[in-house]
Amino acid sequence: MAVSPISAGLRCRCPNCGEGRLYRGFLTFKQRCDACEADLTVADTGDGASFFVMFAALIVIVPSAGFFQLAFDPPAWVHALIWPPLTLAFCLFLLRPIKATLFALQWKHHAGQAKFADDDKQD
Ligand SMILES: [Zn+2]
């Protein structure tokens, strides 16, 4: 049965079997899946996950800070106390599942580096 890339990604599991853990550190992928021995070095998400997480933080945090300012009119030190740690926590919480989901989508769709059509003839 095919593994859903969204399900495997959000659970940070192997996109091939959906069972083995994907990470060996906070953001470092394992070389091979513990459960199915799939080669996990065939795809690379690069900075994609960081971009999407920062963009989500922009969409969620900035309007929240604006609403907070308009509703309560707090002094600036309150903003400095609340929003940087909240932004950091938001990004760190989302980074692993988003990176794993992008990796699983690359895995499913066999995404790779762009090549010219003539490159296949030379190999
Ligand atoms: Zn696996």
Boltz pocket constraint, residues with backbone or C-beta under 6 A from the ligand:
constraints:
  - pocket:
      binder: B
      contacts: [[A, 14], [A, 15], [A, 16], [A, 17], [A, 18], [A, 19], [A, 20], [A, 33], [A, 34], [A, 35], [A, 36], [A, 37], [A, 38]]
      max_distance: 6.0
